Amino acid sequence: MIKKILIIGSGPSALSACIKLLKEKNIQIYLLDGKDLMNIENSGCIYSSTHEGSQSRYKKLFKNNLDNSFKTTYKDAPKPSLQFGGYSTVWGGAINILENDYEEYWSVIKEDINSLIPNFENILEISSNSDKYLQYQTQELPIVKREKKLLERLKKINNKKLSSDFSSIAMSTKIDKNICQECGEYTWSCKPYSAWSSHSLIKKLVDAEKIIYLQNTSVYKIEENHTDNTCAIYTDKHKKYDLEFNKIFVGAGAIGSSKIVLNSFEDISKIEIHTNDLISVPSINLSKKDTKLHTFTDLYIKYKDNKSNLFSQYYGYSENLLKLSENAVPLVKYIKGLLKPLLRYSGGIFLYLDQENSSSFVIEKEMGELVIKKGHEPKKRNLFPSISTFFLILLKARIICLPFGKWRKYGTSNHFGAQFSFSNETEKRNKLNIQSDRKGRIKKMKNVHFIDSSVLPVLAPGPITFIVMLNAYRITEEAISETKI
Ligand SMILES: Cc1cc2nc3c(=O)[nH]c(=O)nc-3n(C[C@H](O)[C@H](O)[C@H](O)COP(=O)(O)OP(=O)(O)OC[C@H]3O[C@@H](n4cnc5c(N)ncnc54)[C@H](O)[C@@H]3O)c2cc1C
């Protein structure tokens, strides 16, 4: 019998489920997403003066592509993306694999999550100079001497709490030496879709009729029928969709999935979503000046002591990176002429904080509405000793961190989740936590599997998306084997 499988979402976790399901026989794959497929502009140079940054990766997420149905008790409360392709249409493409420091949280999952990487080799172009990826098909990311020297210096520092390596980026294209006539940097770096996104791949699968796309459909809640083992979706409080499914994989992102859970279970009134806060710090790299021709992150530097686990991404200066920061810090526009000789030595550090030292937020049911409220607020002063020691160590590698850093609650990269963690460790500390099992199921759900960052055991600081994709693949593999029995 042909089984009907539904995937909710079109972001990276949903694509992972698709990749696994496409290898299966006797199933029909259905996919729906909050927003319809859109013609997002995908050609031209995003830094060209004629566009004035209007096509920038960071600007593509317009207000009307966010879920504005939430009530909030404060300004700038996070909202889920309802854009086809999810947040991967605006992300930075930085990837990381599961690190030893965090393996303990995954203990219930016996399988090595990193062993699933080869399943993504033809899906995203991993671009990295790190030895971690040597066994996989990768391409090199051009790193200028300035940053290479910096990494050499960092590696020479004898401190067990410190580790560093080249960054890894998921690209949509092959890296070559072609230079854009408009911005003067690499053409593979200045296109709107330079960083990999799930958007175009899912669109191709829809066009090739490999998956059935249910247009203009957003999920309000899911209902399971335990007698005939089917799942139904509602597109509104009382509006049941006329198809039923044998299994559902939910990849609506941490907030989107929480919303579906709150609407599906009467006895769940609150969900606390963990995040990674971010401190952005401008810096001077005294190694040497150089000309970097792309805007991706070059290196990462990690520091772990008994109070914190810090993950920093280092961005060496490039002209286009300066244009991007003009949007964020308007002052830069006026002083850049004055600073140009100095800027060639400069860079920036994005310091991601671990879940324990970061803010959380709560989604709560209140008189039939979902309200976003502030959750845990970390005490900043607890982290100061670790951060200042880290900055002093960086000074040994000749990086001066300038005192204009900004602490950004929840970060800017939407590293949200772990609210349905399957790790017992997190459960002990968090009374609000709703635990999932190893197949991403919560409460009494049998055939509804959450596959996005909601079911990560913990939010490790640094890039989370590739780990989410590997975990989504694992859950789909384990869950689909049940339907064959
Ligand atoms: C500016 C920025 C930079 C980032 N940089 C990085 C980076 O460099 N490295 C990294 O690892 N991560 C990065 N991230 C985070 C990364 O984008 C997310 O981790 C990733 O997109 C999560 O994938 P997902 O599939 O779980 O969810 P999403 O990408 O959020 O996709 C969810 C999908 O579900 C759909 N949806 C939501 N609700 C419903 C509903 N009720 N019904 C139907 N469909 C629904 C949405 O339309 C969307 O398509 C960045 C994020 C941002 C915003």
The ligand as an SDF file (V2000), in Angstrom:
LIG
                    3D

 53 58  0  0  0  0  0  0  0  0999 V2000
   20.5420   36.2540    9.4420 C   0  0  0  0  0  0  0  0  0  0  0  0
   20.6920   34.7970    9.7640 C   0  0  0  0  0  0  0  0  0  0  0  0
   21.9410   34.1950    9.6150 C   0  0  0  0  0  0  0  0  0  0  0  0
   22.0850   32.8410    9.9340 C   0  0  0  0  0  0  0  0  0  0  0  0
   23.3050   32.2650    9.7390 N   0  0  0  0  0  0  0  0  0  0  0  0
   23.4830   30.9550   10.0270 C   0  0  0  0  0  0  0  0  0  0  0  0
   24.7450   30.3420    9.7780 C   0  0  0  0  0  0  0  0  0  0  0  0
   25.6650   30.9530    9.2470 O   0  0  0  0  0  0  0  0  0  0  0  0
   24.8930   29.0440   10.1320 N   0  0  0  0  0  0  0  0  0  0  0  0
   23.8630   28.3120   10.6930 C   0  0  0  0  0  0  0  0  0  0  0  0
   24.0750   27.1250   11.0000 O   0  0  0  0  0  0  0  0  0  0  0  0
   22.6430   28.8560   10.8770 N   0  0  0  0  0  0  0  0  0  0  0  0
   22.4360   30.1580   10.5580 C   0  0  0  0  0  0  0  0  0  0  0  0
   21.1880   30.7210   10.7270 N   0  0  0  0  0  0  0  0  0  0  0  0
   20.1050   29.8690   11.2510 C   0  0  0  0  0  0  0  0  0  0  0  0
   19.4490   29.0330   10.1330 C   0  0  0  0  0  0  0  0  0  0  0  0
   18.9480   29.8610    9.1300 O   0  0  0  0  0  0  0  0  0  0  0  0
   18.3360   28.1670   10.7570 C   0  0  0  0  0  0  0  0  0  0  0  0
   18.9280   27.3360   11.7560 O   0  0  0  0  0  0  0  0  0  0  0  0
   17.6860   27.2350    9.7280 C   0  0  0  0  0  0  0  0  0  0  0  0
   17.1040   27.9600    8.6700 O   0  0  0  0  0  0  0  0  0  0  0  0
   16.6170   26.3940   10.4220 C   0  0  0  0  0  0  0  0  0  0  0  0
   16.0400   25.5280    9.4860 O   0  0  0  0  0  0  0  0  0  0  0  0
   14.6100   24.8880    9.7200 P   0  0  0  0  0  0  0  0  0  0  0  0
   14.3180   24.0130    8.5580 O   0  0  0  0  0  0  0  0  0  0  0  0
   14.6020   24.2110   11.0460 O   0  0  0  0  0  0  0  0  0  0  0  0
   13.5950   26.1110    9.8510 O   0  0  0  0  0  0  0  0  0  0  0  0
   13.3380   27.4100    8.9730 P   0  0  0  0  0  0  0  0  0  0  0  0
   14.4820   27.7090    8.0750 O   0  0  0  0  0  0  0  0  0  0  0  0
   12.9030   28.4650    9.9410 O   0  0  0  0  0  0  0  0  0  0  0  0
   12.1140   26.9930    8.0610 O   0  0  0  0  0  0  0  0  0  0  0  0
   10.8320   26.7650    8.5970 C   0  0  0  0  0  0  0  0  0  0  0  0
    9.8560   26.6540    7.4510 C   0  0  0  0  0  0  0  0  0  0  0  0
    8.5890   26.2700    7.9900 O   0  0  0  0  0  0  0  0  0  0  0  0
    7.5720   27.0560    7.4350 C   0  0  0  0  0  0  0  0  0  0  0  0
    6.4940   27.1630    8.4410 N   0  0  0  0  0  0  0  0  0  0  0  0
    6.5530   27.7570    9.6500 C   0  0  0  0  0  0  0  0  0  0  0  0
    5.3700   27.6270   10.2920 N   0  0  0  0  0  0  0  0  0  0  0  0
    4.5600   26.9160    9.4630 C   0  0  0  0  0  0  0  0  0  0  0  0
    3.2060   26.4440    9.5620 C   0  0  0  0  0  0  0  0  0  0  0  0
    2.4480   26.6550   10.6300 N   0  0  0  0  0  0  0  0  0  0  0  0
    2.6750   25.7600    8.5170 N   0  0  0  0  0  0  0  0  0  0  0  0
    3.4200   25.5040    7.4180 C   0  0  0  0  0  0  0  0  0  0  0  0
    4.7040   25.9080    7.2850 N   0  0  0  0  0  0  0  0  0  0  0  0
    5.2730   26.6100    8.2880 C   0  0  0  0  0  0  0  0  0  0  0  0
    8.2230   28.3910    7.0820 C   0  0  0  0  0  0  0  0  0  0  0  0
    7.5700   29.0300    6.0120 O   0  0  0  0  0  0  0  0  0  0  0  0
    9.6450   27.9630    6.7090 C   0  0  0  0  0  0  0  0  0  0  0  0
    9.7820   27.7190    5.3330 O   0  0  0  0  0  0  0  0  0  0  0  0
   20.9930   32.0630   10.4060 C   0  0  0  0  0  0  0  0  0  0  0  0
   19.7250   32.6720   10.5340 C   0  0  0  0  0  0  0  0  0  0  0  0
   19.5690   34.0200   10.2260 C   0  0  0  0  0  0  0  0  0  0  0  0
   18.2120   34.6420   10.4010 C   0  0  0  0  0  0  0  0  0  0  0  0
  1  2  1  0
  2  3  1  0
  2 52  2  0
  3  4  2  0
  4  5  1  0
  4 50  1  0
  5  6  2  0
  6  7  1  0
  6 13  1  0
  7  8  2  0
  7  9  1  0
  9 10  1  0
 10 11  2  0
 10 12  1  0
 12 13  2  0
 13 14  1  0
 14 15  1  0
 14 50  1  0
 15 16  1  0
 16 17  1  0
 16 18  1  0
 18 19  1  0
 18 20  1  0
 20 21  1  0
 20 22  1  0
 22 23  1  0
 23 24  1  0
 24 25  2  0
 24 26  1  0
 24 27  1  0
 27 28  1  0
 28 29  2  0
 28 30  1  0
 28 31  1  0
 31 32  1  0
 32 33  1  0
 33 34  1  0
 33 48  1  0
 34 35  1  0
 35 36  1  0
 35 46  1  0
 36 37  1  0
 36 45  1  0
 37 38  2  0
 38 39  1  0
 39 40  1  0
 39 45  2  0
 40 41  1  0
 40 42  2  0
 42 43  1  0
 43 44  2  0
 44 45  1  0
 46 47  1  0
 46 48  1  0
 48 49  1  0
 50 51  2  0
 51 52  1  0
 52 53  1  0
M  END
$$$$
